[in-house]
Amino acid sequence: MVGYDPKADGRNISSFEVALAGSVSGLVTRVMISPLDVIKIRFQLQIERLSRSDPGAKYHGILQAGRQILQEEGPTAFWKGHVPAQLLSIGYGAVQFLSFELLTELVHKATTYDARDFSVHFVCGGLSASAATLAVHPVDVLRTRFAAQGEPKVYKTLRDAVVTMYRTEGPLVFYKGLNPTLIAIFPYAGFQFSFYSALKHVHKWVLPAEGRNNENLRNLLCGSGAGVLSKTLTYPLDLFKKRLQVGGFERARVTFGQVRSYRGLLDCAQQVLQEEGPTGLFKGLSPSLLKAALSTGFVFFCCSFSSICW
């Protein structure tokens, strides 16, 4: 069970085990979805249309982008920034699931609300994700920059990236894109947890009792559905975040096509709408939805499975 359940079967799971389950789920999932994440970031940062009809477009489809990245940068390119990405996943998963567990338990003990309600999961999910975001955002910026750079690399190692970014752009560089991240993460994670809970109820309603034996499959399917729904609703803010995170990193992007500089969240949104139209807000949505379905599904699957194994 993800979140505090007052009707649980009596199995005591410690806070450490909840945090560890979240970390394990994040680690396993990150290895699997890293190629889609790299392609998604490349799409999000491309100013030109994702279309064959645009002669300036470097990428225009998932398979084409995968082939081109493989030809130009080799197979390891799909795991660029994997070390900071793993640190991001492990830290984020631990803080998110631990704080969600504690918050839902607090709601149950301190209020009259049912800890399993859709609204409680939405609020607690949003707050837990906000806490996790603040804890790991610097690593997210590092991951984005590694995934965004082509060849030759601007940053050779994680240490080189940290030192170079700090010296050339100052300490606040590690919090670029934080505003749209915090604006997006509350509803995104809130919808994740609440849709996950709601889809589990739908699953019970649709399937007869004898068809509910495979709980792990149910967690995977409901988690995937929750990931797709929540990602679609909050996607433009994720695109703005990525654009802002590579601000000051233009030298690594010149081989990919046009580059832009943004003064902030509102300026970024305005420029994207003016130059790229409403569809520009959803660049990279296809690989992002595939990633969201796989990552959210496996996160809930692995977290539930890890919790059962303790």
N, C-alpha and C positions, 0 to 999 in steps of 0.2 A: 504493500500500500504506500503511495506517495502522499505525504501529509499525515497529520495526526488523525487517528481514527479511534474514537471512544468505544467503538464496538469491536475492536480488534480481538483476535483470539487469545490474547494474553501473552504473546511473544514480546519480550522486552528487547527493544533495540536502542542501544545507547546513542547519544549525540555523536560520538566519535564514529560509530558504525554508519550512521546516516551520512555524515560528511564523507567518509571513505567510499560509501556506495556512490555518492554523487561524483566523486573524483574518478573512480574507476569507470563509471558510465561515460564521463567526458573524455577520458583518455582513449578508450576503445573506439568511441564514435569518431573522434578527430582523425584517427588514422584512416578510417574508411571514407570520410567525406572530404578530405583535403583537396583532391583534384577538382571536385566541383566548386569548392570554395575559391580556388585560384582562378578558375574560369569565370566565376561570378564576379570577382573583384575586377578582373580585366574588362568585363562587359560594363560594369558600373562606371569605370573611369574613362571609357571611350566616349569622346565627344561626338564623333561621327555616328550615323545611324547603323544599327546592327542589321545591315542589308547588303546583299550582293550588288545591288544597283548603285550603291555609294562607292565611287572609286577610291575614296580615301579611307574606307573602313578596313581596319586590320582584321577584325573578327566580325563574323555575321551569323554564326551558329555554333552550337555546342560541339558537334563532331568536328567541324572545320577548325574551331579554336583549339580543340584537343590535338588534332593532327599538326597544326602549325606550331603550337608550343612544343610538341614533341620533336619536330624537325629542327627548330631553331635553338632550343634550350636543353633538349634531352629529357629523359624520363624523370630525373630528379626535380625538374622544374615544378611538377605537380605537388611537390612537398616543400616548396620554398616557404621559409618562415615556419617550418614545422615545429622547431623547438619552442619559439614563443607561442605558437598556436597550442602546443600541448600544455605549456604553463598556463595559458589562458583557460583551456578547457578544464584542467584539473582544479585550478583555483576557483574558477567560476562555478563549476559543478558542486564543489564542496561548500562554498558559501551559500549558494542558492538553495540547495536542498536542505542544508542544516537550518538556515534561517526560516525557510518555509515550514519545516517541521515544528520549530519552536513557536512561530507565529500562529499557526493553526491550533497548536496546543494551548497557547495563551488565550486565543479567542474562545476556545471551548471552556476553559476554566474561569475566565474573568468576565464572560458575557453570557447572554442567553441564546446567542446564535449557534446554529449547528455547524461544527467545524467542516462538514462535508458539503455545505451549500455552495452553489455556483458563485455567488457574490463574495463569499468568504475566500474561496480559492482565487478569485480574480484579484482581490485586494492584497492578500497575503503573497500571491505569486508575483504581483507587481513590486511590492516592497522588497521581497527577497532578491529579485533580479536587480533592483536598483542598488541594493547593498553590494551584490556581487560585481556589478558594473564599476562602481567606485573603487572596488578593491583591485580590479585587474585591468582597468582601461589602458594604462601605459603599455601593457603587454599586447593589447589589441592594436594599438598604433604601430608597434614594432611588427606585428604579424602582417598588417596591411601593407606596410612599406616593402617588406621582403617579398610578398606575393605580387606586388605591383611592378617591381623592377625587372628589367630584362637582362640581356647580356651586352657588354660586360657589367658585372654587378657593381653598384655603388657601395653597398655594404657587404663586406666579406664574411663577417662573423657577427654574432649577437653583441658581443662586447664592442666591436668596432661601430656598430649602429648606435648603441647607447651613447658612447663617447662622442661620436661625430654629431649626432642630433643635439646633444646637450651643449656642445661648444658652438655650433653654428646657429642654433635656433632657440637656445635657452631651455629652462626646465619646463615651461608651459607647453612645449612641443608634445610632451607625453600625454597631454589632455586635450589635444586637438580633436574636434568632433564630439566632445563630451555632451554638449547641449542637445543635439538631435538624438544622441544615444540615450540620454536620460528621458527625453520626451517620448521616444519610441519604446524603450525597454519596459516601462510600466504596463502599458496596454498589451504589448507583445507577450510578455511573460504571464501577465494576468490572464490573457486569453488562452495561453498554452495550458496552464493548470486548470482553468475552468472548463475549456473545451474538452480537455482530457477527461475530466470528471463527468461532464455531460455525455460524451461519447460512450463512456463505459456504461452509463445508465441506458443509453439507446441500445447498446449491444445486448444488455440483459433483456430489454423489452422485445427486440427483434428475434433473438435466438431462443429456442426452447431450452429448458433447464439441462437436458441431456446433451445439448450442443455447446455448453460453456466449459468444457473440461480443460481446454488449453488456455490457461490464464496468461501465460507468457505471450502467446500469439495475440490475445486480446489487447495486452498492454502495448505491443508493437503497433497494431493497427490503429488503436485509439490515439497513441502518441503521434503517429504519422499524420493522421487527420488533423489533430490539434496543431501540429507544426505548420501544415499547409494553410489552414485557415488564419492563424495568427500572423504568419509571415506576409500573406497577401494584404491584410488590413493595415500593416505598418510599414510596408516595403519602401515607400519614397524616403522616409526618414533614414533608413539604412543606407540608401544611395547617397544622401546628403552627407552622412557621417563619413563614408569612404572618400568622397571628394575632398572634404575638409582635412581628413587625416594625412593626405599626401600633399597638402599645401606646403611650399618650400622645398619640395622634392621633385620639382619639374625637370631637372636635368636627367633624371632616370626615366622620364616619360617621353622624351622627344622622338624616339624611334617608334612610338606607338600611334603617332598622329598628333592632332591638336591638343594643346594643354591650356588650362584656364586657372586663374587665381581668383579666390573668393574672399571677401572681407568678413564673412560670417554666414550664419545659417540662412537668414532672410535673403542676402545677396546671392547665395548659392541657389536657393529655390527659384528666385527671380530669373537668374541667368539660364538655368536649365529649362524653365518653362518658355522663355523667349526664344532660345536658340534651338532647343530640341523638341519642344512641344510637350503635350501631356504624356505621350508615350515615352518620352525621355525619363519620366519619373519611375518607369518600370523596367529600365534596361537591366538585363541580367535576371529577370524574374524567373525564367524557366529553370536555369541551373540552381537558382536560389530555392525554388519550390522543391526540386529533387533533393537538394541538400537538406532543406527543412524537414521533409518527410522522413528521410533516412536518419538524420541526426536526432530529431525529437523522438521519433519512434524508438530508436536504439537507446537513447538516454533513459526514457521511461522503462524500456524493457530491461536494460542492464541494471538500472537502479533498483527496480523491483526484484530482479533475479538475485542481485548482490545482497539485498536486504534479507531475502529468504535463506541465503546460504550461510548467514552468520550463525 
